[in-house]
Amino acid sequence: MKLAGLRVLDLGLYLPTPVVTQMMADHGADVISIEPPGGDPTRQLAGEGAGGESLWFDAMHRGKRSVVADLKTDAGKALVRRLAAEADVFIESFRPGIAARLGIDAATLRADNPRLVYCSLSAYGQSGPLSALSGHDMAVQSWAGFVSLNRRPGELPVVPGAPTADMVSGMSALSAILMALYRREQTGRGDAIDIAMYDSLLAWTPHFQSFAATFGDEEQARLEAAVSGSAFYNIYATKDGGAIALAGLEPHYIRNFLDAVERLDLLDDAMGDPGQGQERVMAELRRLFASRDQSEWCDFLSALNVSWAPVLAMADAFRHPHALARGVIAVGENASSPATPLKFQDEPAVKTGPAPALDEHGPQIAARGFG
């Protein structure tokens, strides 16, 4: 497996760092999760499986090892430093300054282990005016401008449904760690990595930044119009209470659909800028989609070269035949959970064991380290 033999120490909680180390564990890394005495909070969240385990925790910690270390004690900090001296990768999600206060910051640990790749993943990064703030996903999305886009013009934004900042920053961290490990092969030295959820969101918005550079003070209105002001980038209710998303603004998609529904008279407005013309097209499409059930529209649209999709509930998405065929849902003994999205022809991921019980590997690791 790609990461067999790699030793990883994860001191993060909730989503961002466990996402990173889960993908590493799926591909062979030996991941030790350092948990506080009460355990990762996700052990008590999001429902229980048949064996009483937390489904959230199980989804993010399968195949890892668990060690409890109380970082308020000298013994807990000493254990982490000892394991870090053997590790290849160390990842933490403390607010800036806390790791240094605990004596487990990058400078301290890399002095003992120069090959260590040390990754700090925080809300706003290790420097800058916002760095001292605490922040979960929606707060970061708000500072980065993402929440402002979750609305129709003139309305308040809605709460974002997906933890985008958490997941995007996890992928940024994974990319950076693997780059550092590759460079270590040439230099023999690790690195210190500063990943911010905030940076990761802004870095993934070159198309939005182009609006800001081009339109200045008109940016927000233009962005709102681009996101929700076009008839062919919108969501329509169907007769049975379902919904269909039209999600392609290319002229051939628009023409193909309007030709199929015998409404080419709407073509000029549908290809125009957001405004009254687009509103007229949307009104016609709302009436049109309300005339058939979602399944009927799926059958109809499947025969067209159009960018579209049914709006699925998460439960339906998880059990969709395509998700199962692609192997992105790991079907376990008690429940299903997201599997690795990283597909390799050679040495693909293998099914790992269940998530560990709290401190399941503590005595063994305290005695032998990574072993």
C-alpha positions in Angstrom: 0.0 0.0 0.0 1.1 3.5 -0.8 1.8 4.7 2.8 2.7 1.4 4.4 5.3 2.0 7.1 4.4 5.7 7.6 3.9 6.6 11.2 1.3 9.4 11.9 0.4 11.1 15.1 -3.0 12.9 15.1 -3.9 15.3 17.9 -6.9 16.8 16.2 -10.6 16.4 17.0 -13.9 16.6 15.2 -13.5 16.7 11.4 -10.5 18.4 9.8 -7.4 16.4 10.9 -9.2 13.0 11.3 -10.3 13.4 7.7 -6.7 13.7 6.7 -5.4 10.8 8.8 -8.4 8.6 7.8 -7.3 8.9 4.1 -3.8 8.1 5.2 -4.9 5.1 7.2 -7.0 3.8 4.3 -3.8 3.7 2.3 -1.6 1.9 4.8 -0.3 4.5 7.3 -0.1 3.6 11.0 -2.2 6.3 12.6 -2.3 6.9 16.3 -5.0 9.2 17.5 -4.1 11.0 20.7 -7.4 11.5 22.6 -8.1 13.6 25.8 -9.2 11.6 28.8 -12.9 11.9 27.9 -12.2 10.9 24.3 -12.8 12.7 21.0 -16.2 14.5 21.4 -17.4 12.7 18.2 -17.5 9.5 20.2 -20.8 10.8 21.6 -22.3 12.4 18.5 -24.4 11.5 15.4 -26.1 8.3 16.6 -25.1 4.8 17.5 -24.4 1.7 15.5 -25.6 -1.7 16.4 -22.6 -2.2 18.6 -23.1 1.1 20.5 -20.3 2.9 18.7 -20.6 6.4 17.4 -21.2 6.3 13.7 -19.4 9.7 13.2 -16.4 8.5 15.1 -16.3 5.2 13.4 -16.4 6.8 10.0 -13.4 9.0 10.7 -11.2 6.6 12.8 -11.5 3.1 11.3 -8.2 1.3 11.3 -6.5 3.8 13.6 -5.1 3.2 17.1 -6.2 5.2 20.2 -4.1 6.4 23.0 -5.3 8.7 25.8 -2.9 11.4 26.9 -3.8 14.2 29.3 -1.9 17.1 28.0 -2.5 19.0 31.2 0.0 16.6 32.9 3.7 16.2 32.4 3.2 12.5 31.8 0.8 13.2 28.9 3.1 15.7 27.3 6.1 13.4 27.7 4.2 10.5 26.0 3.4 12.8 23.0 7.0 14.0 22.7 8.3 10.4 22.8 5.9 9.3 20.1 6.7 12.3 18.0 10.4 11.4 18.1 9.4 8.2 16.2 6.8 9.7 13.9 7.0 10.7 10.3 3.9 13.0 10.4 2.4 15.0 13.3 -0.8 16.9 12.8 -2.6 19.1 15.3 -5.6 21.5 15.3 -4.9 23.7 18.4 -5.4 27.4 18.3 -2.1 29.2 17.6 0.2 29.3 20.6 -1.3 26.4 22.5 1.1 23.8 21.1 4.1 25.9 22.1 2.6 26.4 25.6 2.4 22.6 25.8 5.9 22.1 24.6 4.8 20.1 21.5 5.1 22.8 18.8 7.0 22.3 15.5 10.2 23.9 16.6 10.4 21.7 19.8 9.5 18.4 18.2 11.6 18.9 15.0 14.6 19.7 17.1 14.4 16.1 18.4 13.2 14.6 15.1 14.4 16.7 12.0 12.6 14.3 9.6 9.2 15.1 11.2 6.6 16.6 8.9 4.6 18.8 11.4 1.2 20.1 10.2 -0.8 22.7 12.1 -4.4 23.0 10.9 -6.4 25.9 12.4 -9.3 28.1 11.6 -7.4 31.2 10.5 -3.7 30.2 10.5 -0.7 30.8 12.7 -0.5 34.5 11.8 -2.6 37.4 10.8 -5.3 39.6 12.4 -7.8 36.7 12.8 -5.4 34.0 14.0 -6.3 34.2 17.7 -10.0 33.7 17.0 -11.6 30.4 17.6 -13.9 29.3 14.8 -15.8 26.3 13.5 -16.8 25.8 9.9 -19.7 28.3 9.5 -17.7 31.1 11.1 -14.8 30.5 8.7 -17.2 30.3 5.7 -18.6 33.6 6.8 -15.3 35.4 7.1 -14.3 34.0 3.7 -17.5 35.2 2.0 -18.9 31.8 1.3 -22.0 32.2 3.4 -23.0 35.4 1.6 -23.4 33.3 -1.6 -26.0 31.0 0.0 -29.0 33.2 -0.8 -31.2 34.6 -3.5 -30.8 38.4 -4.2 -32.4 40.5 -1.5 -32.7 37.6 1.0 -30.6 36.7 4.1 -28.1 33.9 3.6 -29.0 30.4 4.8 -26.9 28.2 7.0 -24.5 26.2 4.8 -25.4 22.5 4.8 -21.9 21.1 4.3 -18.8 21.6 6.4 -16.9 22.9 3.3 -14.1 24.7 5.2 -13.4 21.6 7.3 -13.2 19.3 4.3 -11.4 21.6 1.9 -8.7 22.4 4.5 -8.3 18.6 5.1 -7.5 18.1 1.4 -5.1 21.1 1.5 -3.4 19.5 4.5 -3.1 16.1 2.9 -1.6 17.6 -0.2 0.9 19.7 1.8 1.9 16.7 3.9 2.5 14.5 0.9 4.6 17.2 -0.8 6.7 17.6 2.3 7.2 13.8 2.5 8.3 13.8 -1.1 10.7 16.6 -0.5 12.1 14.8 2.6 13.2 12.0 0.2 15.6 14.4 -1.4 16.7 16.4 1.6 16.3 14.1 4.6 14.5 16.9 6.5 10.8 17.3 7.3 9.0 20.6 7.5 6.5 22.7 9.4 3.2 23.3 7.6 0.6 26.0 8.4 -2.8 25.2 7.0 -5.8 27.5 7.6 -9.4 26.6 6.9 -9.8 30.3 5.9 -6.9 30.2 3.4 -8.1 26.9 1.9 -11.5 28.4 1.1 -10.2 31.6 -0.5 -7.6 29.7 -2.5 -10.4 27.6 -4.1 -12.3 30.7 -5.4 -10.3 32.0 -8.4 -13.6 32.5 -10.3 -15.1 34.6 -7.5 -11.9 36.6 -7.2 -12.1 37.5 -10.8 -15.5 39.0 -10.2 -14.1 41.1 -7.3 -11.2 42.3 -9.5 -13.5 43.2 -12.4 -16.6 44.6 -10.8 -15.3 46.2 -7.5 -18.1 47.5 -5.4 -20.7 45.7 -7.6 -19.1 42.4 -6.8 -21.7 41.1 -4.4 -24.7 41.8 -6.6 -22.9 40.2 -9.6 -21.9 37.1 -7.6 -25.4 36.7 -6.3 -26.7 36.9 -9.8 -24.1 34.5 -11.1 -24.9 31.9 -8.4 -28.7 32.1 -8.4 -29.8 34.6 -11.1 -29.6 32.3 -14.1 -32.5 30.0 -15.1 -30.1 27.2 -16.2 -28.2 27.3 -12.9 -31.1 26.8 -10.6 -33.4 24.3 -8.8 -37.0 23.5 -9.7 -39.7 21.8 -7.7 -41.4 18.8 -9.4 -45.0 17.7 -9.2 -44.4 15.1 -6.5 -42.5 17.4 -4.1 -39.0 16.5 -5.5 -36.6 18.8 -7.2 -34.4 18.9 -10.3 -31.2 21.0 -10.6 -30.3 22.5 -13.9 -26.5 23.1 -13.7 -25.1 24.1 -17.0 -24.8 27.6 -18.6 -23.1 26.5 -21.8 -25.2 27.5 -24.9 -25.4 23.9 -26.2 -26.9 22.7 -22.9 -29.5 25.5 -22.9 -30.4 25.0 -26.6 -30.7 21.2 -26.2 -33.1 21.5 -23.3 -35.3 24.2 -24.8 -35.4 22.3 -28.1 -36.5 19.1 -26.3 -39.4 20.9 -24.5 -40.3 22.9 -27.6 -39.5 26.3 -26.0 -36.8 27.7 -28.2 -38.7 31.0 -28.0 -37.0 31.4 -24.6 -33.5 30.9 -26.0 -32.4 34.6 -26.2 -33.5 35.4 -22.6 -32.0 32.1 -21.3 -28.6 33.0 -22.7 -28.7 36.6 -21.5 -27.4 38.3 -18.4 -29.3 37.9 -15.1 -32.3 40.2 -15.0 -35.9 40.4 -16.2 -35.2 38.0 -19.2 -33.8 35.3 -16.9 -36.7 35.8 -14.5 -39.1 35.2 -17.3 -37.3 32.0 -18.2 -37.3 30.8 -14.6 -41.0 31.4 -14.3 -41.7 29.3 -17.3 -39.3 26.5 -16.1 -41.0 26.5 -12.7 -44.4 25.9 -14.4 -42.8 23.3 -16.7 -41.1 21.2 -13.9 -44.2 21.3 -11.7 -46.1 19.4 -14.4 -44.2 16.1 -13.9 -42.8 13.9 -11.1 -39.1 13.9 -10.4 -38.7 10.4 -11.8 -40.4 11.4 -15.0 -38.0 14.3 -15.4 -35.1 12.0 -14.7 -36.2 9.7 -17.5 -36.7 12.6 -19.9 -33.4 14.4 -19.1 -31.3 11.2 -19.2 -31.8 11.1 -22.9 -30.5 14.7 -23.4 -27.0 16.2 -23.4 -27.8 18.6 -20.6 -26.1 19.2 -17.2 -28.7 18.3 -14.7 -29.4 16.1 -11.6 -32.1 15.1 -9.2 -31.8 16.8 -5.8 -31.2 13.8 -3.6 -31.4 13.5 0.1 -28.2 12.4 1.8 -29.6 9.0 2.6 -30.5 8.5 -1.0 -27.1 9.7 -2.2 -25.3 7.2 0.1 -27.3 4.3 -1.3 -27.3 5.3 -4.9 -26.0 2.6 -7.3 -23.2 4.9 -8.6 -21.9 5.6 -5.1 -21.8 1.8 -4.4 -20.2 1.0 -7.8 -17.5 3.6 -7.3 -16.7 2.3 -3.8 -17.0 5.7 -2.1 -19.3 4.2 0.5 -17.7 1.7 2.9 -20.4 -0.8 3.9 -19.5 -2.1 7.3 -21.0 -4.5 9.8 -23.2 -1.9 11.4 -23.4 1.0 9.1 -22.1 2.7 5.9 -19.7 5.6 5.9 -17.6 7.5 3.3 -14.6 5.6 2.0 -11.5 7.0 0.5 -12.0 9.0 -2.7 -8.4 8.3 -3.8 -8.4 5.6 -6.4 -5.2 3.8 -7.5 -4.7 1.1 -10.1 -1.8 -0.3 -8.2 -1.9 -0.8 -4.4 -5.4 0.6 -3.8 -6.8 1.2 -0.4 -7.9 -1.9 1.6 -10.7 -2.3 4.0 -9.4 -1.5 7.5 -10.6 -2.6 10.9 -13.2 -0.8 13.0 -12.5 2.4 14.9 -10.7 1.8 18.2 -12.2 1.8 21.7 -11.0 4.7 23.8 -7.3 4.1 24.8 -7.5 0.6 23.3 -3.9 0.7 22.4 -2.7 2.9 25.3 -0.8 0.3 27.3 0.8 -1.3 24.3 2.0 2.1 22.9 3.1 3.4 26.3 5.4 0.4 26.6 6.7 0.1 23.0 5.9 3.3 21.2 4.8 2.9 17.6 6.2 -0.6 17.9 
